[in-house]
Amino acid sequence: MSLSPRLSLRQREQILEAVRKIVPPDFLQEIWLFGSRAQPNEKGGDIDLWIECTAESLIDPLWSRKLRLELELSLGEQKIDLIFSGPEPEILDRQKKAFLRTIRQKRVSLWKKSLTS
């Protein structure tokens, strides 16, 4: 799926810069946009991001708060939803598994770690 026309190149760059400031590069695997901004024909203005790390156990609980603040500084005040996970989210709840399965079908990759990095 190509980059959503509902997220400008500048906004994409600001998101990537903010994530890289908060999440150590060795821990970062992929950054996904999901929700209405990933779907060109849907309405809605919030930004939904899924940050995939190399392992769930490496995720710092403070990253979410720090990243929201960083994104607010660069993008301006707006609603931002964040999900941090490992490659295989350790979620046991059936409802959450179904939610993540739906997200996976409609997400757009903003950045992915290359094999050489």
N, C-alpha and C positions, 0 to 999 in steps of 0.2 A: 504494500500500500504506500502511496506517495505522501509527502508531507502535506498536511492539511492547509488549505488556503485560509483557514480561520486562525492561523498562527503565523505572524510575520517572521521573516528571516531574522530581523532584529530581536524580536521576542525570543525566538529559538536560541540565538546566541547568548542572550541575557540569562536564560534558564540554564544552559550548559555551563556558563561561567559561574553562576551561583552554586550549582551542584558541585562543581569541581573545587570550589572554595571550602565546602563543608565536608564532603566525603573524600577520604584519602584515595588517591588514584589507584592504588593496588587493590582496593576493596570494590571499586566501581566496575560493574559488568555491562549494564545497559540502562538507558533512560527512555521511558515510554510516555507518550501522550495518549490519554484515553478520554472517554466521555464525549460530550457534545463538541468540543474543540477538535477532536480527531475525526469527526464526521461532517463533511462539507455541507450536507443538506439539513443538519439539525440546528436548533437554536440553543442559546445558552451562552453565558459568558465566562463561567468559572474555568479555571485551568486545573486539570486533573493529571497528576504525574505519578508514575510508578517507577521507582528507582530500584533496580535490581543489583544487589551486591553479590560478591563471590560466595559468601556464606551468611546465612541468617544470624549465626552466633556473633558475627563481627559488627552488627548494626548497633550504633550508639543511640539510645533513646532520646538524646538531646538533638540529634541531627534534624528531626522534624521541625522543632521550634526554631533552631538556627537558620534552617533553609527558608522557612516562611518569612523570617525577618529579612534575610538577604534578598529574596524575591520581591518583597514589598519595596525595598530600597531601589531595586533596578526596574521593576515593572509598574510600580505604583500600587496603591491600595486596591486589592480585588480579592475575590474568593479563590483560594488555592487549596486543593485537596492533595495530600501526599500519601503514598503507600511505599514503604520500604520492605523489601523481601530478599531472600536468597533465591537462587535459581529454581528451587522447588519450595514454595512457601510452606512453612510448618504450621498449617492451620488445620485444626481437627473439626471445627464446626462445619456441618454440611451446608448451611446457608452461605457462609463465607466462601467455601469452596465453589459453590455455584456462581456467586458474584464474581470471583476471580476468573472463572472459566468464561463468563460473558465478556469481561474486560479483555481477556486474551484474544478473543475473536475480532475485536474492533479497535485494537490499539495501534498506534503508529510509532515506530522507532525514531527517536530524535538523535540518538547516539549509541554506538555499540563499540565495545573494546575490540581493537583489532588483534589479530594473532601476534603481531610484531610488537605490541605495546606492553 
